[in-house]
Amino acid sequence: MGCPAHHTTQAARMPLYGEEFAADPGAVYDRLRAYGPAAPVELAPGVEATLVTEHESALRVLQSPALFARDSRRWKALAEGRVALDSPVLPMMVYRPNCLFTDGTEHLRLRKAVTDSLGRLNVNRLGRDVERIADYLLDQFSERGMADLLNDYAKLLPLLLFNQLFGCPAGIGDRLTANMAAIFDGQDVMRANEELTACLMELVALKRRQPGNDITSWLVEHPSGLNDEELKDQLVMLMGAGVEPERNLIGNALLLLLSADSSTGRSGMRVEDAIDQVLWNNPPIANYATHFPVQDVELGGVPLPADTPVVISFAGANTDPALTEAHQVLSKGAHLAWGAGPHACPAKDPAQLIALTAIERLLNALPDLTLAVPQGSLRWRPGPFHRALVALPVRFSPTPGLRTAAARPVTASQPATVPPARTQTASSSGGTAPAKQKGWWSSFLDVFRL
């Protein structure tokens, strides 16, 4: 019969975009391992790729930039018109002039601008920013006694935080939040992407005129001399790499912590341990880091044609049976949730701090938090790249929404009051919020007078 890895017809390709994969990706990875260290998959209808599920082979790809390039302009099927231009995976795979899709000296130049700018973040200030945003969001639902922690908290917190980190004024920040949310939710993606590009170009122009103490200004000022297009695409990369993974890390860790095994309805696990378990077992970005072999090559006996997408399964590699001992002790140095090699995540420490602070702030504010539905009824959002809950409904004892009021300085003309809880999220169409309903970022700025 021969090795199944050599049977790469369309019928043999495992789809990674349906409900079956979303419900139980572990079972899919187990089936794919029958092909060897890598297997034929379909990321979306008509989008073929090879998925690497073996830890050792994943490291070989990640750490061999001379053989496996990140520049998706090499993608033969796309260049030949065999991939639909409206495919839902294209926004995550097509080339942009940022450090995610570049190689060699160009990658080093762009990555240095990003890492140097991230290196200027003050850890204490970052923690305070997360606490302030967490308190603001908690005040929007704490009086209700119920919430969807995915859409009311984990999704919004990193969006608002990036507005803070980028130094966004109210109008630009509202558009940035609404359109980034629309892109992640797959709602009118083409129009939302155009509006996102426009508002980021406005932000770049503003920071060239009026630099501040923020990541956008630091990128503008960096000696690498980024042009406006490059600046915009580094910001897109930072948001894309920070918002979706962060919300899934927070959401998946909260689910683990709320998985009842005692009369209290809590797992009793430390937050740090829950985050580490998620990075091992349910990494927020499960499959990504698309590479393109620069020549025909074999990976553990599996042929990889030149200029075809090779996707790393961080989740599959983390559960590789060869890693049994490392997995049992959850060695932080072994899992691949942060990637490896020259494109490894440059913001690992800030990302973990954000998740830890957001989760602890929530649990301290709502100590009797429990799942509102049986754990088995929770649904996972379909898609080849992420491991993301659709919703995380919880209940708790209602508490007054006074946290942000307590954080504000009180003056005779400005009493410490909390704005009415919002009744809708950012517009799914991606446009600016109606006049009678401010956007999330401008409402937050109203509270804190930033």
C-alpha positions in Angstrom: 0.0 0.0 0.0 2.9 2.4 0.7 3.2 5.3 3.0 0.0 7.4 3.1 2.2 10.5 3.0 2.7 9.9 -0.7 -1.1 10.0 -1.4 -1.6 13.7 -1.4 -4.6 13.9 -3.6 -7.4 16.3 -2.8 -9.5 13.4 -1.3 -6.6 12.5 1.1 -6.3 16.0 2.5 -7.6 16.6 6.0 -9.8 19.7 6.2 -8.8 22.0 9.1 -11.7 24.5 8.8 -14.9 22.5 9.7 -16.8 21.8 12.9 -15.2 18.4 13.3 -11.7 19.8 13.5 -12.9 22.6 15.9 -14.6 20.2 18.2 -11.7 17.7 18.6 -8.4 18.9 16.9 -6.4 16.4 19.0 -8.1 13.5 17.2 -7.3 15.0 13.9 -3.6 15.5 14.8 -3.5 11.8 15.9 -4.8 10.7 12.5 -2.4 13.0 10.7 0.5 11.4 12.5 -0.1 8.2 10.5 1.4 10.1 7.5 4.7 10.7 9.3 6.1 14.0 10.7 4.0 16.1 8.3 0.7 15.5 6.5 -1.5 16.9 3.6 -4.2 19.2 4.8 -6.7 21.8 3.4 -6.7 25.1 5.3 -9.8 26.3 3.5 -11.6 25.1 0.4 -9.0 24.9 -2.3 -6.1 26.0 -0.1 -3.7 23.1 0.1 -0.8 22.9 2.6 1.4 20.4 4.6 1.0 20.4 8.4 4.0 19.6 10.5 2.9 17.7 13.7 6.2 16.3 14.9 8.2 18.4 17.4 11.6 17.7 16.0 10.6 18.4 12.4 8.8 21.5 13.5 12.0 22.8 15.0 13.9 21.9 11.9 11.6 24.1 9.8 11.5 26.9 12.3 15.2 27.0 12.7 16.3 26.6 9.0 15.5 30.0 7.3 17.9 29.3 4.4 15.8 26.3 3.4 12.3 27.4 4.6 11.4 31.0 3.8 8.5 33.0 5.2 8.0 35.3 2.2 4.6 34.2 0.8 5.3 35.8 -2.5 6.8 32.4 -3.2 3.4 30.7 -3.0 3.1 29.0 -6.4 -0.6 28.2 -6.2 -1.5 31.7 -5.3 0.7 33.2 -8.1 -0.9 30.8 -10.6 -4.4 31.8 -9.6 -5.3 28.5 -8.0 -6.3 30.1 -4.7 -9.4 32.2 -4.6 -8.7 35.8 -3.7 -11.6 35.9 -1.3 -10.4 32.8 0.6 -10.8 33.4 4.3 -7.3 32.4 5.1 -5.6 34.9 2.8 -5.4 37.7 5.3 -3.3 35.5 7.5 -1.1 34.2 4.7 -0.5 36.9 2.0 2.7 38.9 2.0 2.9 42.1 3.9 6.2 44.1 4.3 6.5 43.3 8.0 8.8 41.1 10.0 6.4 38.1 9.9 6.6 37.7 6.1 10.2 38.7 5.4 13.6 36.9 5.4 17.3 37.7 5.7 18.5 41.3 6.1 15.1 42.8 5.5 13.6 40.7 8.3 16.4 41.7 10.6 15.9 45.4 9.9 12.1 45.2 10.5 12.3 42.9 13.5 14.9 45.1 15.2 12.6 48.1 14.9 9.8 46.0 16.5 11.9 44.4 19.3 13.6 47.7 20.2 10.2 49.4 20.4 8.7 46.6 22.5 11.8 46.7 24.7 10.9 50.3 25.7 7.7 49.2 27.3 7.7 49.8 31.1 6.5 46.6 32.7 5.0 48.3 35.7 3.1 50.8 33.4 1.9 47.8 31.3 0.5 46.1 34.3 -1.3 49.2 35.5 -2.7 49.7 32.0 -4.1 46.2 32.0 -5.6 46.7 35.5 -7.3 49.9 34.4 -8.8 48.4 31.3 -9.9 45.3 33.2 -11.6 47.5 35.8 -13.4 49.4 33.1 -14.7 46.3 31.4 -15.7 44.7 34.7 -17.8 47.7 35.5 -19.8 47.1 32.3 -21.1 43.8 33.4 -20.4 43.2 37.1 -23.9 44.4 38.2 -25.6 41.9 35.9 -24.4 38.7 37.7 -23.7 37.1 34.3 -21.4 37.7 31.4 -19.8 36.2 28.4 -16.1 36.4 29.4 -15.0 35.8 25.8 -16.8 38.7 24.2 -17.3 41.0 27.2 -13.8 40.7 28.5 -11.1 38.6 26.8 -11.8 39.9 23.4 -12.1 43.6 24.3 -9.2 43.9 26.8 -6.3 43.4 24.3 -8.1 45.6 21.7 -8.3 48.5 24.1 -4.8 47.8 25.4 -3.3 48.1 21.9 -5.1 51.4 21.5 -3.3 52.5 24.7 0.1 51.1 23.6 -0.2 52.7 20.1 -1.1 56.1 21.5 -4.5 56.3 19.7 -6.7 59.3 20.0 -10.4 58.7 20.5 -11.6 58.7 16.9 -8.8 56.6 15.4 -9.0 54.2 18.4 -12.7 53.6 17.9 -12.2 52.7 14.2 -9.2 50.6 15.0 -11.1 48.6 17.6 -14.2 48.1 15.5 -12.4 47.1 12.3 -10.0 44.8 14.0 -12.9 43.1 15.8 -14.7 42.7 12.4 -11.7 41.1 10.8 -11.2 38.6 13.6 -14.9 37.8 13.5 -15.0 37.4 9.7 -17.5 40.2 9.2 -17.2 42.3 6.0 -13.5 41.6 6.1 -12.5 43.3 2.8 -14.1 46.6 3.8 -12.9 46.4 7.4 -9.3 45.7 6.2 -9.5 48.9 4.0 -10.7 51.0 6.9 -8.1 49.5 9.3 -5.4 50.5 6.8 -6.8 54.0 6.5 -7.0 54.6 10.2 -3.5 53.2 10.8 -2.0 55.5 8.1 -3.7 58.4 9.9 -2.1 57.3 13.1 1.3 57.1 11.5 0.9 60.6 10.0 -0.2 61.9 13.4 2.8 60.4 15.2 5.2 61.8 12.7 3.8 65.3 13.5 3.2 64.8 17.2 5.3 61.9 18.6 4.4 60.6 22.1 5.5 57.9 24.6 4.0 55.0 22.6 5.0 52.2 20.3 3.9 54.0 17.2 6.1 56.9 17.9 9.0 54.7 18.8 8.7 52.9 15.5 8.5 56.2 13.7 11.7 57.4 15.5 13.6 54.1 15.1 16.9 54.5 13.1 15.9 51.7 10.8 13.9 54.4 8.9 10.6 52.7 8.3 8.5 54.3 5.6 4.8 54.8 6.2 3.7 51.6 4.5 6.2 49.6 6.6 5.1 51.4 9.8 1.5 50.6 9.0 2.3 46.9 8.4 4.4 46.5 11.6 1.3 47.9 13.5 -1.0 45.4 11.7 1.4 42.6 12.6 1.6 43.6 16.2 -2.2 43.8 16.6 -2.7 40.5 14.7 0.0 38.7 16.7 -1.3 40.3 20.0 -5.0 40.6 20.0 -6.3 37.2 18.7 -3.7 35.1 20.6 -4.1 37.1 23.8 -7.9 36.8 23.9 -7.6 33.1 23.3 -4.9 32.7 25.9 -7.1 34.5 28.5 -10.3 32.7 27.4 -8.7 29.2 27.4 -7.0 29.7 30.7 -10.2 31.0 32.3 -12.0 27.9 31.0 -9.4 25.7 32.6 -9.6 27.6 35.9 -13.4 27.4 35.9 -13.5 23.7 35.2 -15.0 22.4 38.4 -13.5 19.6 40.4 -14.5 20.6 43.8 -17.5 22.0 45.7 -16.3 25.6 45.1 -16.7 25.2 41.3 -13.0 26.1 40.8 -10.2 23.9 39.7 -7.9 25.2 42.5 -5.1 25.7 40.0 -2.8 28.7 40.1 -3.3 31.2 37.3 0.4 30.8 36.2 -0.1 27.0 35.9 -3.3 27.4 34.0 -1.6 29.6 31.5 1.3 27.2 31.1 -1.1 24.3 30.6 -3.0 26.2 27.9 0.3 26.9 26.1 1.0 23.2 26.1 -2.4 21.7 25.4 -4.6 24.4 23.9 -2.2 27.0 22.4 -4.2 30.1 21.3 -2.6 29.9 17.9 -2.7 26.2 17.2 -1.3 26.1 13.6 0.6 28.9 11.8 4.1 30.1 10.9 3.6 29.3 7.2 6.9 28.5 5.5 7.8 27.9 1.8 10.6 25.5 0.9 13.0 27.2 -1.4 13.6 23.9 -3.2 12.1 20.4 -3.2 13.0 18.8 0.1 12.1 15.9 2.3 11.1 16.2 5.9 11.4 12.8 7.7 10.6 11.1 4.4 7.7 13.3 3.5 8.3 15.2 0.2 7.7 19.0 0.4 7.6 20.6 -3.1 9.3 24.0 -3.4 7.1 27.1 -3.0 4.2 25.2 -1.3 2.8 26.2 2.2 4.3 24.3 5.1 2.3 25.1 8.3 3.6 24.4 11.8 1.2 22.8 14.1 2.2 24.2 17.5 -0.6 22.2 19.1 0.3 19.0 17.3 4.0 19.4 18.0 3.3 20.1 21.7 1.4 16.8 22.0 3.9 14.8 20.0 4.2 11.3 21.7 8.0 11.7 21.6 7.7 14.5 24.1 6.0 12.4 26.8 8.5 13.2 29.5 8.7 16.9 28.8 4.9 17.1 28.5 4.5 15.4 31.9 6.5 18.0 33.7 5.2 20.8 31.4 8.8 22.0 30.8 8.4 25.7 29.7 11.4 25.3 27.4 10.0 22.5 25.3 6.6 23.7 24.0 6.4 25.7 20.8 3.5 28.0 21.6 5.8 31.0 21.2 7.5 29.6 18.1 11.2 29.2 17.7 14.1 30.3 15.5 14.5 33.8 13.9 10.7 34.4 13.9 10.0 33.4 17.5 7.5 35.7 19.3 9.4 38.8 20.5 6.6 39.6 23.1 6.4 36.4 25.1 7.0 38.1 28.5 4.6 41.0 28.0 1.9 38.6 26.6 2.1 36.4 29.7 2.0 39.4 32.0 -1.1 40.7 30.2 -2.9 37.4 30.5 -1.9 36.9 34.1 -2.9 40.4 35.2 -6.2 40.2 33.3 -7.2 36.9 34.8 -6.2 37.7 38.4 -8.0 41.0 38.2 -11.2 39.3 37.1 -11.0 36.4 39.6 -10.3 38.8 42.5 -13.2 41.0 41.6 -15.7 38.1 41.1 -14.6 35.4 43.6 -17.6 33.2 43.1 -17.3 33.1 39.3 -18.6 29.8 37.8 -19.5 28.5 34.3 -23.1 29.2 33.5 -23.4 26.1 31.2 -22.0 22.6 31.2 -18.4 22.6 30.0 -19.3 20.0 27.3 -21.8 22.4 25.7 -19.2 25.1 25.0 -18.4 25.5 21.3 -15.1 26.2 19.6 -14.8 28.7 16.7 -14.0 26.9 13.4 -10.8 27.8 11.6 -7.4 26.3 10.8 -5.1 28.7 12.8 -6.7 29.4 16.2 -8.0 27.5 19.2 -10.7 29.9 20.2 -14.0 29.6 22.2 -17.1 31.0 20.6 -18.3 32.2 24.0 -17.6 31.6 27.7 -20.9 32.3 29.7 -20.5 32.7 33.4 -22.5 33.7 36.5 -21.5 35.3 39.8 -22.9 37.4 42.6 -23.7 40.9 41.2 -21.3 43.6 42.5 -21.5 47.4 42.1 -19.7 48.8 39.1 -17.5 51.2 41.0 -14.0 50.1 40.1 -13.2 52.7 37.5 -14.8 55.4 39.6 -12.5 54.6 42.4 -9.5 55.0 40.1 -10.4 58.5 39.0 -9.4 61.6 40.8 -12.4 63.3 42.2 -12.9 67.1 41.8 -15.8 69.4 42.8 -16.9 69.7 39.2 -16.3 66.0 38.3 -17.9 63.6 40.7 -16.7 60.0 40.7 -19.5 58.3 38.7 -19.4 55.4 36.4 -20.9 55.7 32.9 -23.9 53.6 32.1 -23.0 50.0 31.1 -22.8 49.6 27.3 -25.5 47.6 25.7 -23.7 46.9 22.4 -20.2 46.1 21.2 -18.4 47.8 18.4 -20.3 47.8 15.1 -19.9 44.5 13.3 -19.8 46.5 10.0 -16.6 48.0 11.2 -17.7 51.6 10.9 -17.5 54.3 13.6 -20.1 53.9 16.3 -23.4 55.9 16.0 -23.4 59.3 17.6 -25.5 58.2 20.5 -23.3 55.2 21.2 -19.7 56.0 21.6 -17.0 53.5 20.7 -15.2 51.5 23.3 -12.0 53.5 23.2 -13.5 56.9 23.4 -15.8 55.8 26.2 -12.7 54.5 28.1 -10.9 57.8 27.5 -13.9 59.7 28.9 -13.6 57.8 32.1 -9.9 58.2 32.6 -9.4 61.5 30.9 -6.2 60.2 29.3 
